[in-house]
């Protein structure tokens, strides 16, 4: 695959999260929905304490990590999207 094609595929900028070149309709709406409905269900499967360390690979806007922060965990997030990382900060 040509490098410009690879670069285009890895371009997870603001447009990507707004549905340009992706299946997102509204990433903000989707992530807030996940934070309220799905992430709490996922957290029930873990025994997290204030001493827990959580690494979220592909953290996007960091909504899952925000829930872990509220539990007092030390959180770390990685994502390929500079735009998503800025939003997560």
SENUGU-643897 format. One record per atom (N, C-alpha, C): residue number from 1; residue in one letter; y, z, x. Coordinates in steps of 0.02 Angstrom, whole numbers, plus 50000, padded with zeros to 5 digits. Example, Ala and Ser with C-alpha at 12.3 -4.5 7.8 and 13.67 -1.06 7.14 Angstrom:
<recs>
<rec><n>1</n><res>A</res><v>49716</v><w>50390</w><u>50660</u></rec>
<rec><n>1</n><res>A</res><v>49775</v><w>50390</w><u>50615</u></rec>
<rec><n>1</n><res>A</res><v>49835</v><w>50390</w><u>50660</u></rec>
<rec><n>2</n><res>S</res><v>49888</v><w>50354</w><u>50642</u></rec>
<rec><n>2</n><res>S</res><v>49947</v><w>50357</w><u>50684</u></rec>
<rec><n>2</n><res>S</res><v>50002</v><w>50394</w><u>50645</u></rec>
</recs>
This chain:
<recs>
<rec><n>1</n><res>X</res><v>49941</v><w>50000</w><u>50042</u></rec>
<rec><n>1</n><res>X</res><v>50000</v><w>50000</w><u>50000</u></rec>
<rec><n>1</n><res>X</res><v>50062</v><w>50000</w><u>50044</u></rec>
<rec><n>2</n><res>X</res><v>50110</v><w>49960</w><u>50027</u></rec>
<rec><n>2</n><res>X</res><v>50171</v><w>49957</w><u>50066</u></rec>
<rec><n>2</n><res>X</res><v>50210</v><w>50022</w><u>50061</u></rec>
<rec><n>3</n><res>X</res><v>50245</v><w>50040</w><u>50114</u></rec>
<rec><n>3</n><res>X</res><v>50280</v><w>50104</w><u>50116</u></rec>
<rec><n>3</n><res>X</res><v>50333</v><w>50110</w><u>50062</u></rec>
<rec><n>4</n><res>X</res><v>50366</v><w>50055</w><u>50043</u></rec>
<rec><n>4</n><res>X</res><v>50416</v><w>50060</w><u>49989</u></rec>
<rec><n>4</n><res>X</res><v>50384</v><w>50075</w><u>49922</u></rec>
<rec><n>5</n><res>X</res><v>50322</v><w>50050</w><u>49912</u></rec>
<rec><n>5</n><res>X</res><v>50286</v><w>50067</w><u>49850</u></rec>
<rec><n>5</n><res>X</res><v>50267</v><w>50141</w><u>49850</u></rec>
<rec><n>6</n><res>X</res><v>50245</v><w>50166</w><u>49907</u></rec>
<rec><n>6</n><res>X</res><v>50227</v><w>50236</w><u>49913</u></rec>
<rec><n>6</n><res>X</res><v>50289</v><w>50279</w><u>49901</u></rec>
<rec><n>7</n><res>X</res><v>50345</v><w>50259</w><u>49931</u></rec>
<rec><n>7</n><res>X</res><v>50408</v><w>50296</w><u>49923</u></rec>
<rec><n>7</n><res>X</res><v>50428</v><w>50297</w><u>49849</u></rec>
<rec><n>8</n><res>X</res><v>50421</v><w>50241</w><u>49815</u></rec>
<rec><n>8</n><res>X</res><v>50439</v><w>50238</w><u>49744</u></rec>
<rec><n>8</n><res>X</res><v>50395</v><w>50284</w><u>49703</u></rec>
<rec><n>9</n><res>X</res><v>50331</v><w>50286</w><u>49718</u></rec>
<rec><n>9</n><res>X</res><v>50285</v><w>50330</w><u>49682</u></rec>
<rec><n>9</n><res>X</res><v>50301</v><w>50403</w><u>49694</u></rec>
<rec><n>10</n><res>X</res><v>50326</v><w>50420</w><u>49752</u></rec>
<rec><n>10</n><res>X</res><v>50341</v><w>50489</w><u>49769</u></rec>
<rec><n>10</n><res>X</res><v>50413</v><w>50509</w><u>49753</u></rec>
<rec><n>11</n><res>X</res><v>50448</v><w>50466</w><u>49717</u></rec>
<rec><n>11</n><res>X</res><v>50518</v><w>50480</w><u>49701</u></rec>
<rec><n>11</n><res>X</res><v>50522</v><w>50521</w><u>49637</u></rec>
<rec><n>12</n><res>X</res><v>50512</v><w>50586</w><u>49644</u></rec>
<rec><n>12</n><res>X</res><v>50515</v><w>50631</w><u>49587</u></rec>
<rec><n>12</n><res>X</res><v>50586</v><w>50659</w><u>49582</u></rec>
<rec><n>13</n><res>X</res><v>50633</v><w>50615</w><u>49567</u></rec>
<rec><n>13</n><res>X</res><v>50702</v><w>50634</w><u>49562</u></rec>
<rec><n>13</n><res>X</res><v>50719</v><w>50654</w><u>49490</u></rec>
<rec><n>14</n><res>X</res><v>50782</v><w>50664</w><u>49476</u></rec>
<rec><n>14</n><res>X</res><v>50803</v><w>50684</w><u>49409</u></rec>
<rec><n>14</n><res>X</res><v>50779</v><w>50634</w><u>49356</u></rec>
<rec><n>15</n><res>X</res><v>50783</v><w>50570</w><u>49372</u></rec>
<rec><n>15</n><res>X</res><v>50761</v><w>50518</w><u>49325</u></rec>
<rec><n>15</n><res>X</res><v>50688</v><w>50526</w><u>49306</u></rec>
<rec><n>16</n><res>X</res><v>50646</v><w>50542</w><u>49354</u></rec>
<rec><n>16</n><res>X</res><v>50575</v><w>50552</w><u>49341</u></rec>
<rec><n>16</n><res>X</res><v>50565</v><w>50606</w><u>49288</u></rec>
<rec><n>17</n><res>X</res><v>50601</v><w>50661</w><u>49297</u></rec>
<rec><n>17</n><res>X</res><v>50594</v><w>50717</w><u>49251</u></rec>
<rec><n>17</n><res>X</res><v>50628</v><w>50705</w><u>49183</u></rec>
<rec><n>18</n><res>X</res><v>50665</v><w>50649</w><u>49178</u></rec>
<rec><n>18</n><res>X</res><v>50695</v><w>50630</w><u>49115</u></rec>
<rec><n>18</n><res>X</res><v>50657</v><w>50573</w><u>49082</u></rec>
<rec><n>19</n><res>X</res><v>50598</v><w>50556</w><u>49110</u></rec>
<rec><n>19</n><res>X</res><v>50555</v><w>50505</w><u>49078</u></rec>
<rec><n>19</n><res>X</res><v>50559</v><w>50436</w><u>49108</u></rec>
<rec><n>20</n><res>X</res><v>50598</v><w>50426</w><u>49160</u></rec>
<rec><n>20</n><res>X</res><v>50602</v><w>50360</w><u>49192</u></rec>
<rec><n>20</n><res>X</res><v>50546</v><w>50354</w><u>49243</u></rec>
<rec><n>21</n><res>X</res><v>50495</v><w>50315</w><u>49226</u></rec>
<rec><n>21</n><res>X</res><v>50438</v><w>50307</w><u>49270</u></rec>
<rec><n>21</n><res>X</res><v>50387</v><w>50363</w><u>49263</u></rec>
<rec><n>22</n><res>X</res><v>50392</v><w>50401</w><u>49210</u></rec>
<rec><n>22</n><res>X</res><v>50344</v><w>50455</w><u>49197</u></rec>
<rec><n>22</n><res>X</res><v>50333</v><w>50462</w><u>49122</u></rec>
<rec><n>23</n><res>X</res><v>50288</v><w>50506</w><u>49105</u></rec>
<rec><n>23</n><res>X</res><v>50274</v><w>50517</w><u>49034</u></rec>
<rec><n>23</n><res>X</res><v>50313</v><w>50576</w><u>49006</u></rec>
<rec><n>24</n><res>X</res><v>50360</v><w>50602</w><u>49044</u></rec>
<rec><n>24</n><res>X</res><v>50402</v><w>50656</w><u>49019</u></rec>
<rec><n>24</n><res>X</res><v>50451</v><w>50629</w><u>48966</u></rec>
<rec><n>25</n><res>X</res><v>50460</v><w>50666</w><u>48913</u></rec>
<rec><n>25</n><res>X</res><v>50512</v><w>50651</w><u>48865</u></rec>
<rec><n>25</n><res>X</res><v>50573</v><w>50694</w><u>48883</u></rec>
<rec><n>26</n><res>X</res><v>50560</v><w>50756</w><u>48895</u></rec>
<rec><n>26</n><res>X</res><v>50611</v><w>50803</w><u>48918</u></rec>
<rec><n>26</n><res>X</res><v>50576</v><w>50856</w><u>48959</u></rec>
<rec><n>27</n><res>X</res><v>50583</v><w>50852</w><u>49024</u></rec>
<rec><n>27</n><res>X</res><v>50548</v><w>50900</w><u>49067</u></rec>
<rec><n>27</n><res>X</res><v>50571</v><w>50971</w><u>49053</u></rec>
<rec><n>28</n><res>X</res><v>50635</v><w>50980</w><u>49042</u></rec>
<rec><n>28</n><res>X</res><v>50661</v><w>51046</w><u>49029</u></rec>
<rec><n>28</n><res>X</res><v>50629</v><w>51076</w><u>48967</u></rec>
<rec><n>29</n><res>X</res><v>50626</v><w>51037</w><u>48914</u></rec>
<rec><n>29</n><res>X</res><v>50595</v><w>51059</w><u>48851</u></rec>
<rec><n>29</n><res>X</res><v>50521</v><w>51074</w><u>48862</u></rec>
<rec><n>30</n><res>X</res><v>50486</v><w>51030</w><u>48898</u></rec>
<rec><n>30</n><res>X</res><v>50415</v><w>51039</w><u>48912</u></rec>
<rec><n>30</n><res>X</res><v>50403</v><w>51102</w><u>48953</u></rec>
<rec><n>31</n><res>X</res><v>50444</v><w>51113</w><u>49003</u></rec>
<rec><n>31</n><res>X</res><v>50434</v><w>51171</w><u>49047</u></rec>
<rec><n>31</n><res>X</res><v>50449</v><w>51236</w><u>49010</u></rec>
<rec><n>32</n><res>X</res><v>50502</v><w>51237</w><u>48970</u></rec>
<rec><n>32</n><res>X</res><v>50518</v><w>51297</w><u>48933</u></rec>
<rec><n>32</n><res>X</res><v>50462</v><w>51312</w><u>48884</u></rec>
<rec><n>33</n><res>X</res><v>50434</v><w>51261</w><u>48852</u></rec>
<rec><n>33</n><res>X</res><v>50378</v><w>51269</w><u>48807</u></rec>
<rec><n>33</n><res>X</res><v>50317</v><w>51298</w><u>48844</u></rec>
<rec><n>34</n><res>X</res><v>50304</v><w>51272</w><u>48903</u></rec>
<rec><n>34</n><res>X</res><v>50248</v><w>51298</w><u>48944</u></rec>
<rec><n>34</n><res>X</res><v>50260</v><w>51370</w><u>48963</u></rec>
<rec><n>35</n><res>X</res><v>50322</v><w>51387</w><u>48980</u></rec>
<rec><n>35</n><res>X</res><v>50338</v><w>51455</w><u>49001</u></rec>
<rec><n>35</n><res>X</res><v>50326</v><w>51504</w><u>48944</u></rec>
<rec><n>36</n><res>X</res><v>50342</v><w>51484</w><u>48883</u></rec>
<rec><n>36</n><res>X</res><v>50335</v><w>51529</w><u>48826</u></rec>
<rec><n>36</n><res>X</res><v>50264</v><w>51531</w><u>48798</u></rec>
<rec><n>37</n><res>X</res><v>50228</v><w>51474</w><u>48799</u></rec>
<rec><n>37</n><res>X</res><v>50162</v><w>51471</w><u>48767</u></rec>
<rec><n>37</n><res>X</res><v>50103</v><w>51473</w><u>48815</u></rec>
<rec><n>38</n><res>X</res><v>50105</v><w>51431</w><u>48866</u></rec>
<rec><n>38</n><res>X</res><v>50045</v><w>51422</w><u>48908</u></rec>
<rec><n>38</n><res>X</res><v>50041</v><w>51467</w><u>48968</u></rec>
<rec><n>39</n><res>X</res><v>50095</v><w>51476</w><u>49004</u></rec>
<rec><n>39</n><res>X</res><v>50093</v><w>51517</w><u>49064</u></rec>
<rec><n>39</n><res>X</res><v>50073</v><w>51589</w><u>49050</u></rec>
<rec><n>40</n><res>X</res><v>50097</v><w>51621</w><u>48995</u></rec>
<rec><n>40</n><res>X</res><v>50074</v><w>51689</w><u>48981</u></rec>
<rec><n>40</n><res>X</res><v>49998</v><w>51693</w><u>48971</u></rec>
<rec><n>41</n><res>X</res><v>49970</v><w>51641</w><u>48941</u></rec>
<rec><n>41</n><res>X</res><v>49896</v><w>51639</w><u>48932</u></rec>
<rec><n>41</n><res>X</res><v>49861</v><w>51634</w><u>48999</u></rec>
<rec><n>42</n><res>X</res><v>49890</v><w>51595</w><u>49044</u></rec>
<rec><n>42</n><res>X</res><v>49861</v><w>51587</w><u>49111</u></rec>
<rec><n>42</n><res>X</res><v>49865</v><w>51654</w><u>49149</u></rec>
<rec><n>43</n><res>X</res><v>49921</v><w>51688</w><u>49143</u></rec>
<rec><n>43</n><res>X</res><v>49930</v><w>51752</w><u>49178</u></rec>
<rec><n>43</n><res>X</res><v>49879</v><w>51804</w><u>49158</u></rec>
<rec><n>44</n><res>X</res><v>49854</v><w>51800</w><u>49097</u></rec>
<rec><n>44</n><res>X</res><v>49805</v><w>51848</w><u>49073</u></rec>
<rec><n>44</n><res>X</res><v>49740</v><w>51844</w><u>49114</u></rec>
<rec><n>45</n><res>X</res><v>49728</v><w>51788</w><u>49147</u></rec>
<rec><n>45</n><res>X</res><v>49667</v><w>51778</w><u>49187</u></rec>
<rec><n>45</n><res>X</res><v>49672</v><w>51807</w><u>49257</u></rec>
<rec><n>46</n><res>X</res><v>49730</v><w>51833</w><u>49275</u></rec>
<rec><n>46</n><res>X</res><v>49741</v><w>51860</w><u>49341</u></rec>
<rec><n>46</n><res>X</res><v>49761</v><w>51933</w><u>49337</u></rec>
<rec><n>47</n><res>X</res><v>49742</v><w>51971</w><u>49386</u></rec>
<rec><n>47</n><res>X</res><v>49762</v><w>52041</w><u>49390</u></rec>
<rec><n>47</n><res>X</res><v>49818</v><w>52047</w><u>49441</u></rec>
<rec><n>48</n><res>X</res><v>49878</v><w>52030</w><u>49419</u></rec>
<rec><n>48</n><res>X</res><v>49935</v><w>52030</w><u>49464</u></rec>
<rec><n>48</n><res>X</res><v>49971</v><w>52097</w><u>49461</u></rec>
<rec><n>49</n><res>X</res><v>49990</v><w>52120</w><u>49520</u></rec>
<rec><n>49</n><res>X</res><v>50027</v><w>52183</w><u>49525</u></rec>
<rec><n>49</n><res>X</res><v>50091</v><w>52170</w><u>49565</u></rec>
<rec><n>50</n><res>X</res><v>50130</v><w>52222</w><u>49574</u></rec>
<rec><n>50</n><res>X</res><v>50192</v><w>52215</w><u>49614</u></rec>
<rec><n>50</n><res>X</res><v>50177</v><w>52195</w><u>49686</u></rec>
<rec><n>51</n><res>X</res><v>50116</v><w>52207</w><u>49709</u></rec>
<rec><n>51</n><res>X</res><v>50097</v><w>52190</w><u>49778</u></rec>
<rec><n>51</n><res>X</res><v>50066</v><w>52121</w><u>49783</u></rec>
<rec><n>52</n><res>X</res><v>50059</v><w>52086</w><u>49728</u></rec>
<rec><n>52</n><res>X</res><v>50027</v><w>52020</w><u>49728</u></rec>
<rec><n>52</n><res>X</res><v>50073</v><w>51967</w><u>49759</u></rec>
<rec><n>53</n><res>X</res><v>50043</v><w>51919</w><u>49791</u></rec>
<rec><n>53</n><res>X</res><v>50078</v><w>51861</w><u>49818</u></rec>
<rec><n>53</n><res>X</res><v>50053</v><w>51800</w><u>49780</u></rec>
<rec><n>54</n><res>X</res><v>50098</v><w>51760</w><u>49755</u></rec>
<rec><n>54</n><res>X</res><v>50080</v><w>51701</w><u>49715</u></rec>
<rec><n>54</n><res>X</res><v>50109</v><w>51639</w><u>49748</u></rec>
<rec><n>55</n><res>X</res><v>50066</v><w>51590</w><u>49761</u></rec>
<rec><n>55</n><res>X</res><v>50087</v><w>51525</w><u>49787</u></rec>
<rec><n>55</n><res>X</res><v>50072</v><w>51473</w><u>49734</u></rec>
<rec><n>56</n><res>X</res><v>50123</v><w>51438</w><u>49711</u></rec>
<rec><n>56</n><res>X</res><v>50116</v><w>51386</w><u>49661</u></rec>
<rec><n>56</n><res>X</res><v>50129</v><w>51319</w><u>49696</u></rec>
<rec><n>57</n><res>X</res><v>50076</v><w>51280</w><u>49705</u></rec>
<rec><n>57</n><res>X</res><v>50082</v><w>51215</w><u>49736</u></rec>
<rec><n>57</n><res>X</res><v>50094</v><w>51164</w><u>49680</u></rec>
<rec><n>58</n><res>X</res><v>50150</v><w>51130</w><u>49684</u></rec>
<rec><n>58</n><res>X</res><v>50171</v><w>51086</w><u>49629</u></rec>
<rec><n>58</n><res>X</res><v>50209</v><w>51126</w><u>49577</u></rec>
<rec><n>59</n><res>X</res><v>50253</v><w>51169</w><u>49600</u></rec>
<rec><n>59</n><res>X</res><v>50287</v><w>51218</w><u>49557</u></rec>
<rec><n>59</n><res>X</res><v>50340</v><w>51187</w><u>49512</u></rec>
<rec><n>60</n><res>X</res><v>50359</v><w>51125</w><u>49523</u></rec>
<rec><n>60</n><res>X</res><v>50411</v><w>51092</w><u>49483</u></rec>
<rec><n>60</n><res>X</res><v>50474</v><w>51136</w><u>49481</u></rec>
<rec><n>61</n><res>X</res><v>50496</v><w>51157</w><u>49422</u></rec>
<rec><n>61</n><res>X</res><v>50558</v><w>51196</w><u>49416</u></rec>
<rec><n>61</n><res>X</res><v>50547</v><w>51270</w><u>49426</u></rec>
<rec><n>62</n><res>X</res><v>50486</v><w>51292</w><u>49440</u></rec>
<rec><n>62</n><res>X</res><v>50473</v><w>51362</w><u>49456</u></rec>
<rec><n>62</n><res>X</res><v>50466</v><w>51409</w><u>49397</u></rec>
<rec><n>63</n><res>X</res><v>50453</v><w>51382</w><u>49337</u></rec>
<rec><n>63</n><res>X</res><v>50449</v><w>51425</w><u>49278</u></rec>
<rec><n>63</n><res>X</res><v>50390</v><w>51474</w><u>49282</u></rec>
<rec><n>64</n><res>X</res><v>50333</v><w>51451</w><u>49307</u></rec>
<rec><n>64</n><res>X</res><v>50275</v><w>51496</w><u>49314</u></rec>
<rec><n>64</n><res>X</res><v>50292</v><w>51552</w><u>49363</u></rec>
<rec><n>65</n><res>X</res><v>50324</v><w>51533</w><u>49418</u></rec>
<rec><n>65</n><res>X</res><v>50342</v><w>51583</w><u>49468</u></rec>
<rec><n>65</n><res>X</res><v>50393</v><w>51634</w><u>49440</u></rec>
<rec><n>66</n><res>X</res><v>50436</v><w>51611</w><u>49396</u></rec>
<rec><n>66</n><res>X</res><v>50484</v><w>51657</w><u>49366</u></rec>
<rec><n>66</n><res>X</res><v>50448</v><w>51711</w><u>49326</u></rec>
<rec><n>67</n><res>X</res><v>50396</v><w>51693</w><u>49290</u></rec>
<rec><n>67</n><res>X</res><v>50356</v><w>51744</w><u>49254</u></rec>
<rec><n>67</n><res>X</res><v>50323</v><w>51792</w><u>49303</u></rec>
<rec><n>68</n><res>X</res><v>50298</v><w>51766</w><u>49358</u></rec>
<rec><n>68</n><res>X</res><v>50268</v><w>51809</w><u>49408</u></rec>
<rec><n>68</n><res>X</res><v>50319</v><w>51855</w><u>49440</u></rec>
<rec><n>69</n><res>X</res><v>50380</v><w>51829</w><u>49450</u></rec>
<rec><n>69</n><res>X</res><v>50435</v><w>51871</w><u>49476</u></rec>
<rec><n>69</n><res>X</res><v>50447</v><w>51930</w><u>49430</u></rec>
<rec><n>70</n><res>X</res><v>50445</v><w>51919</w><u>49365</u></rec>
<rec><n>70</n><res>X</res><v>50458</v><w>51972</w><u>49317</u></rec>
<rec><n>70</n><res>X</res><v>50405</v><w>52027</w><u>49321</u></rec>
<rec><n>71</n><res>X</res><v>50346</v><w>52010</w><u>49347</u></rec>
<rec><n>71</n><res>X</res><v>50293</v><w>52059</w><u>49357</u></rec>
<rec><n>71</n><res>X</res><v>50301</v><w>52095</w><u>49423</u></rec>
<rec><n>72</n><res>X</res><v>50349</v><w>52074</w><u>49464</u></rec>
<rec><n>72</n><res>X</res><v>50361</v><w>52105</w><u>49528</u></rec>
<rec><n>72</n><res>X</res><v>50322</v><w>52075</w><u>49585</u></rec>
<rec><n>73</n><res>X</res><v>50294</v><w>52016</w><u>49574</u></rec>
<rec><n>73</n><res>X</res><v>50255</v><w>51983</w><u>49627</u></rec>
<rec><n>73</n><res>X</res><v>50302</v><w>51951</w><u>49678</u></rec>
<rec><n>74</n><res>X</res><v>50276</v><w>51941</w><u>49738</u></rec>
<rec><n>74</n><res>X</res><v>50310</v><w>51900</w><u>49788</u></rec>
<rec><n>74</n><res>X</res><v>50289</v><w>51828</w><u>49774</u></rec>
<rec><n>75</n><res>X</res><v>50337</v><w>51785</w><u>49763</u></rec>
<rec><n>75</n><res>X</res><v>50320</v><w>51717</w><u>49742</u></rec>
<rec><n>75</n><res>X</res><v>50343</v><w>51664</w><u>49792</u></rec>
<rec><n>76</n><res>X</res><v>50305</v><w>51611</w><u>49795</u></rec>
<rec><n>76</n><res>X</res><v>50318</v><w>51555</w><u>49840</u></rec>
<rec><n>76</n><res>X</res><v>50301</v><w>51491</w><u>49803</u></rec>
<rec><n>77</n><res>X</res><v>50342</v><w>51441</w><u>49808</u></rec>
<rec><n>77</n><res>X</res><v>50329</v><w>51378</w><u>49774</u></rec>
<rec><n>77</n><res>X</res><v>50338</v><w>51319</w><u>49820</u></rec>
<rec><n>78</n><res>X</res><v>50296</v><w>51269</w><u>49811</u></rec>
<rec><n>78</n><res>X</res><v>50299</v><w>51207</w><u>49848</u></rec>
<rec><n>78</n><res>X</res><v>50300</v><w>51149</w><u>49799</u></rec>
<rec><n>79</n><res>X</res><v>50340</v><w>51098</w><u>49814</u></rec>
<rec><n>79</n><res>X</res><v>50340</v><w>51038</w><u>49773</u></rec>
<rec><n>79</n><res>X</res><v>50365</v><w>50981</w><u>49816</u></rec>
<rec><n>80</n><res>X</res><v>50344</v><w>50920</w><u>49799</u></rec>
<rec><n>80</n><res>X</res><v>50365</v><w>50861</w><u>49837</u></rec>
<rec><n>80</n><res>X</res><v>50434</v><w>50837</w><u>49814</u></rec>
<rec><n>81</n><res>X</res><v>50457</v><w>50860</w><u>49757</u></rec>
<rec><n>81</n><res>X</res><v>50520</v><w>50838</w><u>49729</u></rec>
<rec><n>81</n><res>X</res><v>50578</v><w>50883</w><u>49752</u></rec>
<rec><n>82</n><res>X</res><v>50624</v><w>50853</w><u>49790</u></rec>
<rec><n>82</n><res>X</res><v>50683</v><w>50891</w><u>49811</u></rec>
<rec><n>82</n><res>X</res><v>50724</v><w>50911</w><u>49750</u></rec>
<rec><n>83</n><res>X</res><v>50727</v><w>50867</w><u>49700</u></rec>
<rec><n>83</n><res>X</res><v>50763</v><w>50883</w><u>49639</u></rec>
<rec><n>83</n><res>X</res><v>50733</v><w>50944</w><u>49604</u></rec>
<rec><n>84</n><res>X</res><v>50667</v><w>50945</w><u>49597</u></rec>
<rec><n>84</n><res>X</res><v>50634</v><w>51002</w><u>49565</u></rec>
<rec><n>84</n><res>X</res><v>50645</v><w>51067</w><u>49604</u></rec>
<rec><n>85</n><res>X</res><v>50642</v><w>51062</w><u>49670</u></rec>
<rec><n>85</n><res>X</res><v>50652</v><w>51121</w><u>49712</u></rec>
<rec><n>85</n><res>X</res><v>50722</v><w>51149</w><u>49701</u></rec>
<rec><n>86</n><res>X</res><v>50772</v><w>51106</w><u>49698</u></rec>
<rec><n>86</n><res>X</res><v>50840</v><w>51128</w><u>49686</u></rec>
<rec><n>86</n><res>X</res><v>50846</v><w>51162</w><u>49618</u></rec>
<rec><n>87</n><res>X</res><v>50812</v><w>51133</w><u>49567</u></rec>
<rec><n>87</n><res>X</res><v>50813</v><w>51164</w><u>49501</u></rec>
<rec><n>87</n><res>X</res><v>50779</v><w>51232</w><u>49501</u></rec>
<rec><n>88</n><res>X</res><v>50726</v><w>51238</w><u>49540</u></rec>
<rec><n>88</n><res>X</res><v>50688</v><w>51301</w><u>49544</u></rec>
<rec><n>88</n><res>X</res><v>50729</v><w>51357</w><u>49577</u></rec>
<rec><n>89</n><res>X</res><v>50771</v><w>51337</w><u>49625</u></rec>
<rec><n>89</n><res>X</res><v>50811</v><w>51388</w><u>49659</u></rec>
<rec><n>89</n><res>X</res><v>50858</v><w>51421</w><u>49610</u></rec>
</recs>
